[in-house]
Amino acid sequence: MMIPSQSFFFIFSLSLIFNTLASPTLERNALLEFKNEFPMSAPDPEDPFASSFSSWNTSSDHCSWKGVTCDVNSGEVISLFLEDIFLNGSLKANTSLLKLHHLQHLTLINCHLRGEISSSLGNLSHLMQLDLSYNELGGEIPSSMGNLSHLSHLYFSSNYLEGEIPSSIGNISPLIELDLYGNHLIGEIPSSLGNLSHLTTLILAENHLIGEIPPSMGNLNQLTFLNLGPNNLSGNIPSSFANFNKLSQLSLSYNQFSGGGLPHILSNLTSLSSLDLSNNHFKSKLPSNMSGLNNLEIFSVSGNYFGGNVPTSLFMIPSLKEFYLSENQLEGPLEIGNISSFSELQYLDLASNNFYGPIPEDISRFSKLQTLDLRNNRFIGEIPESMSKLVSLYSLDLSNNSFIGEIPESISKLVSLNSIDLSYNKLEGQVPSFLWSLSSLKLSHNSFSSLEDSMQVFVNGSHSGLGSDSFRGPVHHVDLGSNSLRGSFPIWICNCTSLVFLDLSNNHLSGSIPSCLMDSSPSVRQIILRNNKLSGFLPDIFNSATKLRSLDVSRNKLSGKLPRSLINCSSMEYLNMKGNNFKDTFPSWLSSLGSLRILFLGSNAFYGPISSHFGFSSLRVIDISNNSFNGTLPQDYFVNWLEMSTVWVDKTKWYEHIIDKGRPSSVYMGELYNYTDSMDMMYKGVDTEFQLIFLAYKAIDFSGNKFTGRIPKSVGLLKALIHVNFSKNAFTCSIPSSLANITNLEALDLSHNKLSGYIPRDLAKLSFLSYLDFSHNLLQGPVPRSTQFQSQNCSSFEDNLGLYGLEEICGPIHVPHPTSGDSQQSEEFSSEESEEVLNWIVAAIAFGPGVFCGLVTGHFFFTSQKHKWLMENFSRNHPGGISTVR
């Protein structure tokens, strides 16, 4: 039966009205379901989740909800924009967002999304923009993204995405912007991306992509922004890049590109404003003519192998603001060319090349220059007076060259100058006082002889004559080390209220250290005064020095006692008093400094016993050599030296072991604070200077004292030690076999003592051991046979008349023959050692869970009938008995 047309129209109208009324309800319910897909936080009005979704309720129109946009005509949800919301979950495969059939824009930025990107998102067929940046998404990018045929903007940056870039993305023909920055993507760039003819922005930086750039990329002639670095891309830059005549910003930094037709390519990139090719393997010369790059503002090719000279055409580009050429192989005299006085150049970095000759006078034309870095070259001559015309200069670095003469007075006209580094040159004369207006002053390793007496300080662009008492300089970094400065300690430094770093080392300063040094500088972190002629007491001035992390007054003529106020230096990591005339007892009170890593007290007049039951839990290096310490060391002396017991098992993952609250530190002492500590100590029999202190280097030097009795067997707990020196004392009895537990040990010096008995055979198992010295003792028995022992000099065993088995080391010599008594004597030593092992194991337990538990455990051991069994098995399986102590 035929339905009349009027009836059909009526039914159609009802259906349309029903769908219109039902659709908003369905979409509102879908949004509420999406909200409920994530765990709700507590109903706290300050909670970002709750406040963001507070408007999402049934009492209001969902089109008015925060982040929701509806079509003005149909009322359909077309956009969902949520940012900085703590969703703290994953997008489900059947997420309710799929019910929003007309959704065009989906943005979930920094919402703490986890899990994988659901392939079902590829069913949102009307989607034009998808942004899931700054989340915690993992897994692979779904190939279903290629189904989004209307998509113009795709952003997945700053997640943890893995796998390869799906080639299906090349099917999204309307795509204008693609951003996959900061993930863990691997593999090659798919050639299908060359199909995206409308693409203007492509960002694949901060991934692990490999291989060469596909030539098809040259088809993207609408590109204005291209960033492919850092990655592991290699090969040549495709010649098809010359098609990018609309490209404004190009970054290929931190890859392994080695070549390409740069002159041809660059000559066509006439719209380029920023070019970054830094840290690759380019080896050619720079194109001689780049004058056609009229829009170029940033040019960076640092960290390559470019040779030849700098093209003068670059300096002539009027728009150029930043110019970075450091760490290449550029050479020759620096030529600026006929540049305009209206140059916009603000940053010029030519560091670490092979430029030579004087600084050209033409450099003064860069009137807007803010940073000039010419360090690590071969420039010669005097610092030109014309540099005073660089009135905008903020930072000047001329270090590691061969400049001569004095610092020109005209530098005082640089009213904007904040920091200057002239270190490692051949400058001389006085250090002019106007430099104390700067924030950072580095003049080390020159031949300056004095500091200008007249305190002419730059204040608000003019000179002011200030006496030392009224001087209040802003300087926070002063490095005058390794010069020829004479006279007394500069008293005006006491008035540098912002001082953080002070280095006056390796000069000829005399007199006393002023007691006002710490008064005006509570923020000072590092003071280095070593190798001068300073005398008198070290002032007791450290009551407020809570930020001081490094103090080095070594190799002076200081005397008296250590100031007890050092105990307030809660940040102290490095303390060096070596090579003075301090006369005091051992400062066991320093063990309360929980951050102390390096302690040098050697070559002074310290005296008395050093017994302490507290230990130094954080120490990595201690040197108390060449003093008059005496007495015996308790067998449990090293039990609480925890840092020296901690071994970095996998040396390839050292960085992972030095994380400070999630922030990676450095691997050298002090490097985290933009300077490094140094030290000198006896290493493998040679007085060695360490310009850097590797954090894994751990050492003890107790040599040159008057210690007696046994070497503490608890030294075997210090498994991370690299260097052990107990030489030139009066230690007796046997060498502790527990030394064999120090598996990283490289150098062991026990010479010049009164040690007796056998050399422990297990020492031969120390695979890193390269230096041994057992000379001048009373040792006997066979020398262990191993590469470590056989490679030593004969002098390492001399004056031990009872040793034998030295023929391969010393050649044919008269040695005693082993007797039947040797075996019996060895058993006696073993038994005696086992008793000692038990004593200090009990002590170690006591210092672990507590004294009470230790005493109870000790009572158990001594009263149990299993005592003999314990010692027999323990000594047999664990020589020295340390392996079970934690």
VOGU-806816 format. One record per residue (C-alpha): y, x, z; residue in one letter. Coordinates in steps of 0.05 Angstrom, whole numbers, plus 5000, padded with zeros to 4 digits. Layout:
YXZA/...
END
This chain:
500050005000M/506850284981M/511950395035I/518750115016P/524150645006S/528250345062Q/522450425111S/521251135088F/528551315100F/528350995169F/522151385189I/525152035162F/531551925202S/527651795266L/523652435255S/529952835243L/533252555306I/526952685346F/526453415323N/533853525336T/533053275407L/526453625419A/528354305390S/533554485444P/528754285498T/523254705469L/527755315462E/530455225533R/523355195559N/521555815518A/527256205550L/525155985620L/518056195604E/520656875581F/524356955646K/518056795685N/514057315646E/517257845691F/516657915767P/522657615801M/526458045851S/528557785919A/534057265916P/539457765932D/546357615901P/547358355893E/540858445855D/542358565781P/536158165759F/538057555800A/545357565781S/543857645707S/539157045706F/542956615756S/545556185700S/538556085671W/536855405702N/535554695680T/542154435706S/546254745649S/545854795574D/541655395554H/546755575501C/551555745558S/546556205593W/548456935598K/546057335538G/544156715497V/547856515433T/546455875394C/548355665324D/554655245328V/551954725280N/544554665294S/544554885367G/538655355354E/538056005392V/539856565344I/541357145391S/538757415457L/542658005486F/540358285553L/542758965579E/541759345644D/536958825673I/531059035715F/525558665678L/520459185703N/514758945660G/512058915589S/513058445531L/506758025525K/503157955459A/504357205462N/511357255492T/515256605493S/520456945449L/515856775390L/517756045401K/524956205383L/523656105309H/530856205287H/532256835328L/536357325288Q/538557835341H/534158095397L/537058625443T/533658855507L/537359505524I/535759895588N/531559335617C/525959785645H/520959505596L/514159845599R/507759805560G/507459785485E/511559425432I/507658805414S/505758745341S/507158005347S/514658155343L/513358245269G/512657485265N/520057365282L/521357285208S/528857125214H/530357745256L/536258155230M/537258625290Q/532058885339L/534359355395D/529459585449L/533160235465S/533260585533Y/526860305561N/520160595581E/516060355522L/510060755500G/504660715448G/505760705373E/510860335332I/507259725304P/506359725229S/508058985232S/515359185237M/514959245161G/514158485158N/521358375183L/524158265113S/531058075137H/531958645187L/538259065178S/538559435245H/532659735282L/533660135346Y/527860415388F/531561025416S/530361345484S/523361105499N/516461435502Y/513761215435L/508161625405E/504361705341G/507261735271E/512961345241I/509460775204P/510460805129S/511260045129S/518360135154I/519960345083G/518659625063N/524659355102I/529259385042S/535459085077P/535359615132L/542159925144I/541160305210E/534660615237L/534960975304D/528561275333L/532061815375Y/528862105437G/521561925434N/515062315426H/513762155353L/509462645313I/507362765242G/511562805179E/517462385158I/514261845113P/516661895042S/517161135040S/523761185079L/526661395012G/526060664991N/531360435040L/536960444990S/541860085036H/540860555094L/547360845123T/544861125189T/538361495201L/536961825269I/530262155281L/532662685330A/529262905395E/522062795372N/516363245351H/516363135276L/513563685231I/513163875159G/518563875105E/523663345090I/520862905033P/524862964969P/525162204966S/530362235021M/535362424968G/535061704945N/538961495007L/545661574973N/549061075020Q/547861505081L/553861655124T/550161915187F/543762335187L/540962665249N/534063015245L/534663505302G/531663735347P/524663695317N/519664195287N/521564075215L/521064665168S/521964905096G/528164835053N/533464305053I/531863884991P/536763984934S/537063224930S/541563244992F/547063384943A/546862634928N/549762474997F/556962444974N/558361905027K/555262305084L/560162405142S/555662715196Q/549563155183L/545463485239S/539163885226L/539764305290S/533864585330Y/528764585274N/525465135233Q/529065055167F/529365705129S/533165585065G/535565135010G/541165134960G/546665085011L/552465274963P/550464724915H/549064214969I/555264325011L/559864324951S/557863594938N/558363345010L/565863225003T/565962675056S/562863115109L/566563135176S/561163445219S/555763955199L/550664225249D/545364715224L/544865095289S/538465405316N/534365445253N/531866035211H/537066055155F/537566775129K/542366745071S/549866865068K/554566295080L/557465985017P/563666374998S/567665764976N/567765155022M/574864955010S/572564294979G/570364035047L/577163755060N/574763265114N/570663775154L/572263775229E/566064095260I/562164675230F/556364945271S/551165445246V/549865825311S/543066115326G/540866305255N/540466935214Y/546466855169F/549167535146G/555267805112G/562267625133N/565566965150V/568266615089P/575766585096T/575565915059S/572965585122L/579165785161F/583465465107M/580564765116I/586464415148P/582163895185S/577364395217L/577464335293K/570964655317E/567765285288F/561265555317Y/557966175287L/554966515348S/548266875349E/547667055276N/547867715239Q/554867665212L/558368335206E/564468715184G/571668655206P/573967955221L/578467675167E/582267035178I/585766975111G/592166625093N/591466045141I/596665505152S/600765505215S/598864775221F/591564935232S/587864425276E/582664925300L/581164845374Q/574365195385Y/572465855354L/565866165374D/563766815339L/559767095397A/553567535390S/554467795320N/556168485292N/563568425280F/567469075289Y/574469335286G/580569045320P/582068315331I/586368115271P/593667935286E/592967315244D/588766985298I/595366815332S/596566275280R/591465825313F/596665525358S/592164945378K/586265395396L/583265215464Q/576965645467T/576066335437L/569366675445D/568367365414L/563467645465R/557568095447N/560568425385N/563369115370R/570768975371F/575069575389I/582269745404G/587069425452E/587568685466I/593168485417P/599768255445E/599967715392S/594667325429M/600267085474S/602066595418K/595666205431L/599365755478V/593865225481S/588365715500L/584165475558Y/578265955556S/578066675531L/571667095528D/572067805500L/566368085542S/561268595518N/565668945467N/569369615468S/576469415483F/580769955514I/587370015549G/590469545599E/590768795602I/597268635566P/602768305607E/603867815550S/597367455570I/601467155626S/604766705574K/598266335563L/600365765609V/594165355595S/589165915607L/583865725658N/578366245651S/577966955624I/571967415615D/573568135597L/567268435630S/563269005598Y/568969345562N/572869995572K/579169705602L/582970085656E/589170105699G/591269555746Q/588868845747V/595268445738P/596767945792S/598267365745F/590767305733L/589867015802W/592666355776S/586266265736L/580265885758S/575166395734S/576367145729L/570867605704K/572868345697L/566468705717S/563869345686H/570469645666N/574670215695S/580069835732F/582670275788S/586969805829S/589569105839L/596968995828E/600668985894D/606168505876S/603467805882M/606667515820Q/602966855814V/603666355758F/605965695786V/607565105740N/608665565681G/613366055715S/612666685757H/613466635832S/613867235877G/609067085934L/606967525991G/599667576008S/600467126068D/603166536028S/598666615967F/594366005952R/590766155887G/586265645852P/581266175832V/574065995848H/570266545811H/572367275820V/567967825791D/570868525796L/564268875805G/562669555775S/569669825768N/573270405801S/577270015852L/579570415912R/583170275977G/581969746029S/578969056020F/584268615986P/586768186044I/589867655999W/582867415979I/582867076047C/587866586018N/583766385957C/582265695984T/577765485926S/573466115924L/566165995907V/563966665879F/566367365899L/563568015871D/566968675890L/560569085886S/559769795859N/566870025872N/570070505921H/572970015971L/573570276042S/575670026110G/573069396144S/571368706119I/577168256142P/575467736194S/579467226155C/574767246095L/571366576110M/577366226141D/580265936077S/573965916035S/568965436067P/566165285998S/564266005981V/557066065957R/556166795939Q/559267435967I/557168095937I/560168725968L/554469215959R/555169955943N/562170085969N/564670496028K/566069916075L/565370086149S/565869776218G/562469146242F/560568556199L/565268036227P/562367446264D/565666946217I/560166496191F/560565906238N/562865436181S/559365786123A/554465226111T/554865296035K/553966056033L/547366175996R/547866925981S/550867506021L/549968215998D/553268786038V/547969306023S/549370046014R/555770096054N/557170416122K/557069796165L/554669856236S/553569466300G/549368836307K/548268276259L/553067706273P/549467126306R/553866636268S/549466756207L/544866246238I/549765716215N/548765896141C/543965316129S/544265416053S/542766166056M/537466386006E/539067125997Y/541167606053L/541668356039N/543768846093M/539969446066K/542670156069G/547670106126N/547870326199N/546369666233F/543169786301K/539869176329D/533168866346T/529368466295F/533267816279P/527567336289S/532766786297W/533766806222L/527166446215S/531065806230S/534365856161L/529665406123G/532465606055S/532066366064L/528166666006R/530167396005I/531267836067L/533068576063F/534068976127L/531469646102G/534570326114S/538470166177N/537470326250A/533869696272F/528969816329Y/523869496375G/518069026363P/518368466312I/513267996343S/514967276329S/510766646330H/515466256286F/514766606219G/518966556157F/516265946121S/520766016059S/521066766049L/518967045982R/521167775992V/522268156057I/524068896063D/524769196132I/522969906110S/525770546139N/527870306207N/525170446277S/521169816288F/515169946332N/509469626370G/503569236344T/503568636298L/499468046324P/493467886280Q/496367196267D/503267456250Y/503467186179F/500266516191V/506566106182N/509366486122W/507865896078L/511866056015E/508066716006M/501666326012S/503365865954T/500666095887V/502865815820W/495965755792V/497765635719D/503066145700K/504565755637T/507265175679K/511965545725W/517665075707Y/513564485732E/512964805801H/520464865812I/523064155807I/528863975851D/528963215859K/526863115787G/531663635759R/528364255731P/530964885763S/530865595733S/525766145742V/530566655770Y/533866675838M/540966405835G/540766205762E/541565475780L/548565645804Y/550466005739N/549466695768Y/543367105786T/541367515847D/538968235841S/535568725887M/532669425892D/526369595929M/520570075926M/515569835874Y/509370225854K/512070845888G/518770825852V/525470565877D/526470015827T/532569575811E/531168855794F/536968565755Q/533667885760L/529067625814I/523467215786F/521666645832L/514266815828A/515567525853Y/513467565926K/513168205965A/513168516035I/515369216052D/514369446124F/514070186107S/517570756142G/517270476213N/513270626275K/508270056276F/501570186310T/494969826318G/491469426265R/494569146202I/494468396214P/488568076177K/492867456169S/496367836112V/490567576070G/493466876077L/499367096034L/495566985969K/501766975925A/503967685943L/504968165885I/507068775925H/504768995994V/507369636027N/505269836098F/505970586086S/508971116132K/507270786198N/501970926249A/497070366235F/489970496258T/482870216250C/480069946185S/483569666124I/483168906130P/478268636079S/482568006076S/487168376028L/482068205975A/484367475979N/491267655951I/488967525880T/495867645847N/496768325880L/499368865833E/501369425881A/498469625949L/501070215989D/497670386055L/499071136053S/501371576111H/497971196167N/491971326211K/487270826178L/479870966184S/473270696160G/471470466090Y/475770216034I/473669476027P/469369405965R/472268725947D/479069045932L/475769255867A/475768525846K/483368465845L/484368435770S/491968505770F/491969115816L/495169705779S/497870145836Y/494170385897L/495870905949D/491171056007F/493271776015S/494272126081H/489571716125N/482871806158L/478771406108L/471571566092Q/465771316050G/465371155976P/471370975933V/469970295901P/468170355827R/472469915783S/477769995729T/483169875782Q/480870455824F/478570935769Q/485370885734S/489271145795Q/492071845804N/488172315848C/494172355894S/492971625914S/486871855954F/488772555978E/488372776050D/482472316066N/477072836077L/471572326087G/472271986020L/467372125964Y/466071875893G/472572165868L/469672595812E/471872135756E/478872085786I/480172785811C/475073205773G/469973665805P/471973775877I/468373915942H/466873255975V/462373086035P/455672776021H/453972096048P/449672106111T/445171606143S/450471476195G/455171196143D/451170546135S/450770456211Q/458170586218Q/459670076163S/455869556202E/459769716264E/466369626227F/463868976198S/461968706267S/468468936298E/472368616241E/468567956248S/470767896321E/477968006300E/477167496244V/475066966294L/480967106340N/486367006288W/482866426254I/483366056319V/490666246323A/491766006252A/488765326269I/493265306330A/499465406288F/497064866239G/495564206275P/498364446341G/497164926398V/492964426436F/488164306379C/487765056368G/485765186440L/480564636439V/477764916374T/477665616403G/473965376465H/468865046420F/467665676381F/466866126441F/462265656481T/457965406424S/451065686413Q/452765696339K/457866256347H/453166796320K/451166366260W/458366206245L/460466936244M/454467156203E/455466636149N/462966636151F/463567386144S/458267416090R/461366876046N/468666996061H/470367716076P/476167736123G/475167006137G/481466726105I/478966266051S/477965676098T/484865716130V/489965226103R/
END
